[in-house]
Amino acid sequence: MKRHTPATIRRPFANYPHAVEVPAGMRLLVLSGQLGIAPDETVPQGAEAQAERCFANIAAILAEAGAGPGDVVRLNAYVTGREHLPGYMAARDRFVADPAPASTLMIVSGFSREEFVVEVEALAALP
């Protein structure tokens, strides 16, 4: 896969390219948004812990499809406030492979349950 970050536009704010080019012949795996909830229904406190759980869920889905973090070409993440950005980013940076996927991070008003503060969805390209 080829990463694109043109020198003619502002560099990204964090560790991600502006675009990732997926070569012909690869399969796309589209992951639904993952919330910070464990199989036993527990929801950890705080954005970083919830993001860790989101990425653990994403890793499990990728593994079931025969993929891993290096196959992720795009992450879309949502947090419920600016105060959650550092925790999310710390968990994200531990998860992403090098080179990093294209990424978007948005602040939203909330999720289906009040205790959730982070949701992450992914797109992966597999051989």
QUIVENMO-V627316 format. One record per pair of residues at least 24 apart in sequence whose ideal C-beta (glycine too) atoms are under 7 Angstrom apart, sorted by the first residue. I is the first residue (numbers start at 1). J is the second residue. If there is no record, write none. Layout:
# QUIVENMO-V627316
{{I:J} {I:J}}
This chain:
# QUIVENMO-V627316
{{1:73} {1:125} {3:99} {14:89} {15:93} {15:96} {15:100} {16:100} {16:101} {16:102} {16:103} {17:99} {17:100} {17:102} {18:102} {19:102} {20:73} {20:74} {20:101} {20:102} {22:73} {22:125} {26:125} {26:126} {26:127} {27:126} {28:123} {28:125} {29:65} {29:67} {29:124} {29:126} {30:123} {31:58} {31:61} {31:121} {31:122} {32:121} {33:119} {33:120} {33:121} {34:58} {34:119} {34:120} {34:121} {35:111} {35:116} {35:119} {36:116} {36:118} {43:115} {43:116} {46:87} {47:79} {47:84} {47:87} {47:88} {47:117} {47:118} {48:87} {48:90} {48:91} {50:116} {50:117} {50:118} {51:87} {51:88} {51:91} {51:92} {51:118} {51:120} {52:91} {54:118} {54:119} {54:120} {55:91} {55:95} {55:120} {58:120} {58:122} {62:124} {65:126} {66:126} {67:124} {67:126} {69:95} {69:96} {69:97} {70:97} {71:124} {71:125} {71:126} {72:101} {72:122} {72:124} {73:101} {73:102} {73:123} {73:124} {73:125} {74:101} {74:102} {74:122} {74:123} {75:101} {75:103} {75:120} {75:122} {76:104} {76:121} {77:105} {77:118} {77:120} {78:106} {78:108} {78:119} {79:107} {79:117} {79:118} {80:108} {80:110} {80:117} {81:107} {82:107} {84:117} {84:118} {88:118}}
